[in-house]
Amino acid sequence: MTYAIQELVIRNVAPVDTGEITDLVAAAMSDGPVARWLQPDPAIRHRQSTDYFAIFTEHAVRHGEVYATAEGDTGRLTGVALWFPFTAVIPPPVDYERRLKEIAGDAFDRACQLDAALEAEHPLEPHHYLAFLAVRPDLQGRGLGSALLDRHHARLDAAGLPAYLEANDPRNRDLYLRHGYRVRSVIELPDGPPLWSMWRSPMT
């Protein structure tokens, strides 16, 4: 089976079906260390995860840039990268607090702690922010994440722009290190896993 990079730079386009993107992000992220910290109960976590990640997918479609890898013969998505160009002011997700409270339930306080911890470390200088890099679980380790990174990094390097992200486990952190990122700080969550804030200067 062959795989092809499909660019989905979608901005203020309606109607846009974000369901497949959201489902892929949820499948890749819902059992990660931060997700388990947010909601330890796996049944509740899996029930809530699609609605939770839909908030950010919809926001990326409106205000960011979405890339995807897809199966060359079927077009089914295999990986996605959600970027936000913090070279101008980007508003928060629509009705964010209300939606988060309804979705998170008893995990709402932890979700707010996560948001506050990430916000405290987020750089102020112009950059592009990788909010999520997600690969279908059965296809991880085959270079799809690297292909998505390389695609956007080429644009950033040409424009002389840096990139920023948070890695949520050592494997992801090491992937980003191989792509030119460096660790800026370690974000500590209360009784939770570490996250690594990472910065990539443009390559010339």
C-alpha positions in Angstrom: 0.0 0.0 0.0 1.3 3.5 -0.8 0.9 6.6 1.2 0.7 10.2 0.0 0.9 13.5 1.7 -2.3 15.4 1.3 -2.3 19.1 2.2 -5.5 20.2 3.9 -4.8 23.9 4.5 -8.4 24.8 5.5 -9.3 28.2 6.8 -12.7 29.6 7.3 -14.2 27.1 4.8 -17.7 25.9 5.5 -19.1 23.3 5.6 -16.1 21.2 6.4 -16.4 17.7 7.8 -13.9 17.4 10.6 -15.2 14.1 11.8 -12.5 11.9 10.3 -9.7 14.2 11.5 -11.2 14.2 15.0 -11.6 10.5 15.1 -8.0 10.0 14.1 -6.7 12.4 16.8 -8.9 10.7 19.4 -7.7 7.2 18.5 -4.1 8.3 18.7 -4.3 10.4 21.8 -7.0 9.0 24.1 -4.7 6.5 25.8 -1.7 8.7 26.2 -0.2 9.7 29.5 -1.9 13.1 29.7 -5.3 11.8 28.7 -5.0 9.1 31.4 -4.1 11.8 33.9 -7.1 13.9 32.8 -9.5 11.0 33.1 -8.2 7.8 34.7 -11.4 5.9 34.0 -10.9 4.3 30.5 -14.6 3.9 29.8 -15.4 7.6 30.5 -12.2 8.7 28.8 -13.0 7.0 25.6 -16.6 8.2 25.7 -15.5 11.8 26.1 -12.4 11.9 24.0 -14.0 12.5 20.6 -16.0 15.5 21.8 -12.9 16.8 23.6 -10.6 16.7 20.6 -13.4 18.0 18.3 -12.9 21.4 20.1 -9.3 21.6 18.9 -9.9 20.1 15.4 -12.7 22.6 14.7 -10.5 25.4 16.0 -7.6 24.3 13.7 -9.9 24.2 10.7 -11.0 27.8 11.4 -7.7 29.4 12.4 -4.9 27.0 11.7 -3.4 24.7 9.1 -4.2 21.0 8.9 -2.0 18.5 7.1 -2.8 14.8 6.6 -1.3 11.6 5.3 -3.7 9.4 3.4 -3.8 5.9 1.9 -2.9 6.3 -1.7 -5.6 3.9 -2.9 -8.5 4.7 -0.6 -7.8 8.3 0.6 -8.4 7.2 4.2 -6.5 9.4 6.6 -3.6 7.8 8.3 -2.0 10.8 10.1 -2.8 14.4 10.8 -0.9 17.5 12.1 -2.7 20.5 13.5 -0.7 23.7 13.3 -1.5 27.2 14.5 0.4 30.2 13.0 1.1 32.4 16.1 2.4 35.2 13.8 -0.9 37.0 14.5 -3.6 37.0 17.2 -5.6 33.8 17.2 -8.9 33.8 19.2 -9.7 31.0 21.6 -12.0 28.2 20.6 -15.6 29.2 20.3 -17.5 28.8 23.6 -14.5 27.0 25.0 -15.1 27.0 28.7 -18.8 25.9 28.5 -17.9 23.1 26.0 -15.0 22.0 28.1 -17.1 21.9 31.3 -19.8 19.9 29.6 -17.4 17.4 28.1 -14.9 17.0 30.9 -17.3 16.6 33.8 -15.4 15.8 36.9 -12.1 16.2 35.0 -12.8 19.9 34.3 -10.5 21.1 37.1 -7.6 19.0 35.7 -8.4 20.2 32.2 -8.1 23.8 33.5 -4.8 22.9 35.2 -3.5 21.5 32.0 -4.5 24.6 30.0 -2.9 26.9 32.6 0.4 24.9 32.7 0.7 24.9 28.9 -0.2 28.6 28.7 2.5 29.5 31.3 5.2 28.0 29.1 4.0 29.1 25.7 6.5 31.5 24.0 5.4 35.0 23.1 7.6 35.5 20.0 6.1 34.7 16.5 6.1 31.0 15.7 4.0 28.2 14.4 2.6 25.9 17.1 2.1 22.2 16.6 -1.0 21.4 18.7 -1.3 17.7 17.7 0.6 15.3 15.6 -1.4 12.1 15.4 -0.9 8.8 13.5 -3.4 6.0 13.3 -2.3 3.5 16.1 -1.8 0.5 13.7 0.5 2.6 11.5 2.7 4.2 14.1 6.5 3.8 13.7 6.3 3.9 9.9 7.6 7.4 9.3 4.2 9.1 8.7 4.7 11.5 11.6 8.2 12.4 10.2 6.7 13.0 6.8 4.1 15.4 8.2 6.8 17.3 10.2 9.1 17.6 7.2 6.3 19.0 5.1 5.6 21.9 7.4 9.2 22.4 8.5 10.1 23.1 4.9 7.7 25.9 4.8 8.8 27.3 8.1 12.5 27.1 7.1 11.8 29.0 3.8 10.0 31.7 5.8 12.6 31.8 8.6 10.0 30.9 11.3 10.5 28.8 14.4 8.2 26.1 15.7 7.0 25.2 19.2 5.2 22.2 20.7 4.8 20.1 23.8 5.8 16.5 23.8 3.7 14.2 26.0 6.0 11.2 26.3 9.6 10.3 25.9 9.1 8.6 22.5 7.5 11.7 21.0 10.1 13.9 22.6 12.9 11.8 21.0 11.2 12.1 17.6 11.1 15.8 17.8 14.7 16.0 18.9 15.6 14.2 15.7 13.7 16.9 13.8 15.7 19.8 15.2 13.8 20.7 18.3 15.4 21.3 21.7 13.8 21.1 25.1 13.0 24.5 26.6 11.5 23.3 29.9 9.7 20.4 31.6 6.1 21.1 32.4 5.0 19.4 35.6 1.4 18.5 36.1 0.0 18.0 39.7 0.5 14.3 40.4 0.8 13.8 36.6 3.2 13.0 33.8 5.8 15.5 32.6 5.5 17.3 29.3 8.4 18.7 27.4 8.1 22.2 25.9 10.2 22.2 22.7 11.5 24.8 20.3 12.8 24.5 16.8 14.7 27.3 15.2 14.5 27.6 11.4 17.1 25.7 9.4 19.1 27.7 6.8 
